Amino acid sequence: MSYELHRIEEDLGRLVKLFADLLRFLFKTPSHMAITQIVITESGDTMSSPTPVILGITLGNVGTFQEVVTAPAGAAFPAGTTFTWSSSDPLTTLTPSSDTTQVAVATSATDTATSFVLTCTSSFTPPGASAPLSATATVPLNAATPPPPVTPTSMAINQLS
């Protein structure tokens, strides 16, 4: 009897997984997500990559990040999905966008950390999953590069004696 109950339990587990896979296929809901960094080019254009890319933030500056669906292809979060962002570094300040899909992370110029973990948690729990989708990314904190030395543009002669 115990063996039969165990087998039924296993079969039910497989059916739940198949049903969840069917729902994801039919409704193209995401099953995986990641975080990518939005980069502003020298011309002022914004550039984000569908493949998660994290370049880091120069200390004292702001970096912008976005959640991205990584699987299945073509999936999108259902309408009304919101995202909560958090950082492992207390010296960072997070400012989410109005739709919460992006976050601006301001860093302190005096931070001694070399990186922090950025976490994005969605309000969407995929069919068959026990928790909402979330993603983490380790973001390097890059040291500020000193400005180049100032070079002279003119000179004069000064009499010393």
ABEGO torsion letter per residue (X at the ends): XAAAAAAAAAAAAAAAAAAAAAAAAAAGBBABBBBBBBBBBAAGBBBBBABBBBAEBBBGBBBBBBBBBAOBBGBBBBBGBBBBBBBABAABBBBBBAAGABBBBBBBAABABABBBBBBBBABBBBGBABBBBBBBBBBBBBBBBBBBBBBABBBBBBAX
